[in-house]
Amino acid sequence: MSRLFFRNSPEVLLALLLTAVPAFAADQKAGPREPIVITAERMEADKLDDTVVFIGQVVLKKEAMTLNCDYLTVHYDTPAKGIRDIEALGSVVVTKEGRVALANKAVYYSNEEKIVLTGDARIIENDNQLGGERITLYIRDDRSIVEGGKVLIYQEQKAGDGTETQPATPRRKQGKKD
């Protein structure tokens, strides 16, 4: 099948996208899965490579998570009829439940339900920050691994009279020395 045919066949693309949606669920125990909604300035599909590329102001929404980036590539696993992985590049911002993850690159691995952030990777929640060379987020287990980085945690402390609170001094935790 030629690339030109695939690009001009919206029914084939729609069928491919609809069969891939269930593989991106964040919670296997939840009820019906929500679809992935992706918007972008431009989309290019390549049936021969089993990829769909989204270019320019890309927004991916899935349940309570939103991902923004400049360039997004979805790789399909045709025999399994699902998504193999999703690669986001350029000004990647992932938001979910009050947490913001920032990186130059993020890759979502469908089978393992994990996101790997690289390139100035950091996570911000309230005043707390977690940064590193590589951050792996395990969605199903709600845990993360930071490699080569640091964590800044602010704890509320009581003021001298016990009526007010103020942030504690940031502490360095886990990672390389600066």
Summary of the structure (lengths in Angstrom):
residues: 178
radius of gyration: 19.5
end to end distance: 53.5
largest distance: 75.5
contacts: 497
relative contact order: 0.11
helix: 11%
strand: 56%
